[in-house]
């Protein structure tokens, strides 16, 4: 008779070890998963709230905004206005999974299957995470960042450090490289180079600003636009990188803080592009593992029913006219697509053979899924694998709403071949960061005049920036640049739609 993993809801650390071993056997032997070593940690509700406030990282520098987030989440949790996640998982090696101590034994099994094997496999094998993250070095780098920020606070004062971090955080979403460079990110090497880099910056005068013309004859000797762009590396979409390298008045320690913030922003960049795939993978993996454990008799019918109740809540998708609807639930869409791929691979219909000739009837479910998990992001995954059958099942349609047109809202994609392709294309576009994120880049600096920094926002389909938010973020940018900053919004024909100009705030002087 097969031994049960646990009896009832209670568990201890020996139980967690048995659960982990059982999940690992299914994950590797039945699903063929390839994972980082696992590190399981049990935390309290307060520790989970603390993790919420610091973007889920186990080691993070201190900042007032994290305390603000903690207070907000704690108040909401105590009032019963929000629940807490069952787990948080860190893309590192070892892969760290935080489990809530309030979870039952069944829920701990679900969480371990979901995080320690589902997310873990995706982190290790997806091409975006391979390109943009350093799982081996992230924990050491976070420890370095935390220590460095503390040292800066002791040496330069908390107020000055927080002012720099405030500005860097405001620009964080525009502090990433969207295209891979020649070198893979190596955070351990970054940490070692930090000291040498600061020493070099303190000794060497900024060659760029040495070339700025002086005196009345500046108009004659002004650098050409081509020369300025070459010196400054323009156009540049990574604003934090540009400021770190070119801002004329930043101290070396401030440049290092900008570097820390942009490295952390880069670490999270793949996650913003793979929410549907990452959660869909983890949900599919936990469903397969829990089902196998039930078939093996390792968990009881009661345990399995408890699991199904939680699983059903996770993948619940409200209808479009439901008050709870706020878009597609990534767990629901991702899991549905993984199950649909399984169906196409094993039980294809004629329609599937026409739409998916490469995988229909292949009968190697995990081989196909592992290839999908490794080589796609949300946008390309949806564009390639969303099937007409699933679109009918989820009752998808597309609405056209153009404020320039007086016709009002109309349904312009229904359930025919043309409509299916339109719905799939539009849904994929909604997950394309190149389409949904504002395309802002530095295009020029007036080196011979008032040193104004000039940025362009390339507007797509009339989506201009919110004026209040734009001015607030530009204020932080101007404070780091220490001269005026101009942001010009232009359409596809380079027609100017709106222009913002912001001046830096005066730096407070201690009495």
Residue pairs with C-beta under 8 A, 6 or more apart in sequence:
1 297
2 296
2 297
2 298
3 298
4 297
4 298
4 299
4 300
5 15
5 18
5 19
5 22
5 105
5 109
5 293
5 298
5 299
6 15
6 18
6 19
6 105
6 299
8 105
9 104
9 105
9 106
10 105
11 19
11 104
11 105
11 108
13 42
15 105
15 108
16 40
16 42
16 99
16 108
16 112
19 105
19 108
19 109
19 112
20 38
20 40
20 112
20 116
22 293
22 298
23 109
23 112
23 113
23 116
23 117
23 289
23 293
24 38
24 117
26 288
26 289
26 292
26 293
27 33
27 35
27 113
27 117
27 121
27 285
27 289
30 288
30 292
31 285
31 288
31 289
31 366
32 366
32 367
32 370
33 117
33 120
33 121
33 285
33 370
34 121
34 124
34 125
35 95
35 116
35 117
35 120
35 121
35 124
36 92
36 93
36 94
36 95
36 120
36 123
36 124
36 135
37 93
37 94
37 95
38 94
38 95
38 97
38 116
38 120
39 94
39 95
39 96
39 97
40 97
40 99
40 112
40 116
41 96
41 97
41 98
41 99
42 98
42 99
42 100
42 101
43 51
43 98
43 99
43 100
43 101
44 100
44 101
45 77
45 84
45 100
45 101
45 102
46 74
47 98
48 84
48 85
48 88
48 98
48 100
49 70
49 73
49 74
49 77
49 84
50 70
51 57
51 58
51 88
51 98
52 69
52 70
52 73
52 84
53 66
53 67
53 68
53 69
53 70
53 73
54 60
54 66
55 268
56 88
56 90
57 90
57 142
58 90
58 96
58 139
58 142
59 139
59 142
59 143
59 146
60 66
60 142
60 145
60 146
61 145
61 146
61 148
61 149
61 150
61 165
61 260
62 146
62 149
62 150
63 162
63 165
63 169
64 162
65 166
65 169
73 82
76 82
77 83
77 84
84 100
85 100
86 99
86 100
86 103
86 107
86 110
86 111
86 310
87 97
87 98
87 99
87 100
87 111
87 114
87 115
88 97
88 98
88 115
89 95
89 96
89 97
89 98
89 115
89 116
89 119
89 120
90 96
90 97
90 98
90 138
91 119
91 123
91 129
91 133
91 135
91 138
91 267
91 271
92 135
92 138
92 139
93 124
93 135
93 136
95 116
95 119
95 120
95 123
95 124
95 135
97 111
97 112
97 115
97 116
97 120
99 108
99 111
99 112
100 111
103 111
104 306
105 303
106 299
106 303
106 306
106 307
107 306
107 310
109 290
109 293
109 299
109 303
109 307
110 286
110 290
110 307
110 310
110 311
113 285
113 286
113 289
113 290
114 282
114 283
114 285
114 286
115 282
117 285
117 286
117 289
118 281
118 282
118 283
118 284
118 285
118 286
119 278
119 281
119 282
121 281
121 285
121 373
122 129
122 274
122 277
122 278
122 281
122 282
122 373
123 129
123 133
123 135
124 135
125 370
125 373
125 374
126 270
126 274
126 277
126 278
126 373
126 374
126 377
127 374
127 375
128 269
128 270
128 273
128 274
128 377
129 135
129 270
129 274
131 180
131 184
131 270
132 180
132 185
132 266
132 267
132 269
132 270
133 185
133 266
133 267
133 270
134 141
134 184
134 185
134 186
134 187
134 188
134 267
136 188
137 186
137 187
137 188
137 189
137 190
137 191
138 187
138 267
140 187
140 188
140 191
141 187
141 188
141 190
141 191
141 263
142 264
144 191
144 194
145 260
145 264
148 194
148 256
148 257
148 260
149 161
149 165
149 257
149 260
152 161
152 253
152 257
153 161
155 253
156 251
156 253
159 508
161 257
163 479
164 254
164 257
164 258
164 480
165 257
165 261
166 476
167 476
167 477
167 479
167 480
168 175
168 240
168 257
168 258
168 261
168 262
168 480
169 261
170 472
170 473
170 476
170 477
171 239
171 240
171 243
171 473
171 476
171 477
171 480
172 240
172 261
172 262
172 264
172 265
173 265
173 437
174 237
174 238
174 239
174 240
174 438
174 440
175 238
175 239
175 240
175 241
175 258
175 261
175 262
175 265
175 266
176 238
176 262
176 265
176 266
176 269
177 238
177 241
177 266
178 237
178 269
178 433
178 434
185 263
185 266
187 263
190 259
190 263
194 256
194 259
197 256
198 252
198 253
198 256
201 252
201 255
202 252
206 248
208 231
208 232
208 246
209 248
211 223
211 231
211 447
212 447
212 448
212 451
213 221
213 222
213 223
213 447
213 448
218 448
218 449
219 448
221 448
222 447
222 448
223 231
223 447
223 448
225 444
228 234
228 444
228 445
228 447
229 235
229 444
232 242
232 246
232 442
232 445
233 242
233 245
233 246
234 441
234 442
234 443
234 444
234 445
235 441
235 442
235 443
235 456
236 242
236 441
236 442
237 439
237 440
237 441
237 442
238 262
239 440
239 442
239 455
239 477
240 258
240 259
240 261
240 262
240 265
241 262
242 442
243 250
243 258
243 477
243 480
243 481
244 250
244 255
244 258
244 259
244 262
245 255
246 445
247 255
247 480
247 481
247 482
248 451
248 481
248 482
248 483
249 482
250 258
250 480
250 482
254 480
258 480
270 377
271 278
272 433
273 377
273 378
273 379
273 431
273 433
274 377
274 378
275 330
275 378
275 431
276 328
276 330
276 333
276 334
276 337
276 378
276 381
276 382
276 431
277 334
277 372
277 373
277 376
277 377
277 378
277 381
278 334
279 330
279 331
279 334
279 335
280 330
280 331
280 333
280 334
280 335
280 336
280 337
280 338
281 334
281 338
281 369
281 373
283 311
283 314
283 315
283 331
283 334
283 335
283 338
284 334
284 335
284 338
284 339
284 369
286 311
287 311
287 335
290 299
290 304
290 307
290 311
293 299
294 301
294 303
294 304
299 307
314 331
315 329
315 331
315 332
315 335
315 336
316 329
316 332
317 328
317 329
317 332
317 333
317 394
318 324
318 325
318 326
318 329
319 325
319 395
328 427
333 394
336 390
336 393
336 394
337 381
337 382
337 385
337 386
337 390
338 369
340 385
340 387
340 389
340 390
341 359
341 365
341 368
341 369
341 372
341 385
342 365
342 369
343 352
343 389
344 352
344 356
344 359
344 360
344 387
345 359
345 360
345 361
345 362
345 363
345 364
345 365
345 368
346 361
346 363
346 365
348 356
348 360
348 361
349 389
351 387
351 388
351 389
352 360
352 387
352 389
353 360
353 361
355 387
355 388
356 385
356 387
359 368
362 368
372 381
372 385
376 384
376 385
377 431
378 428
378 431
379 428
379 429
379 431
379 432
379 433
380 428
382 424
382 427
382 428
382 431
383 424
383 425
383 428
386 424
386 427
386 428
388 415
388 417
388 420
391 415
391 420
391 423
391 424
392 415
396 423
396 427
397 411
397 413
397 414
397 415
397 419
397 423
398 411
398 412
398 413
398 419
398 422
398 423
398 426
399 409
399 410
399 411
399 412
400 409
400 410
400 411
400 412
401 408
401 409
403 462
404 462
412 422
413 419
413 420
413 422
413 423
413 426
429 435
430 436
435 460
438 457
438 465
439 457
439 458
439 460
440 455
440 456
440 457
440 458
440 487
441 455
441 456
441 458
442 453
442 454
442 455
443 454
443 455
443 456
444 454
445 451
445 452
445 453
445 454
446 452
446 454
450 483
450 484
451 483
451 484
452 483
452 484
452 485
452 486
453 477
453 478
453 481
453 483
453 484
453 485
453 486
454 486
454 488
455 485
455 486
455 487
455 488
456 487
456 488
456 489
456 490
457 464
457 465
457 487
457 488
457 489
457 490
458 490
458 492
459 489
459 490
459 491
459 492
459 497
460 492
464 489
464 497
464 498
465 487
465 489
467 500
470 487
470 500
471 500
471 502
474 485
474 487
474 500
474 502
475 502
475 505
477 485
477 502
478 484
478 485
478 502
478 503
478 504
478 505
479 504
479 505
481 504
482 504
483 504
484 501
484 502
484 503
484 504
485 501
485 502
486 499
486 500
486 501
487 499
487 500
487 502
488 496
488 498
488 499
489 496
489 497
489 498
489 499
490 496
490 497
491 497
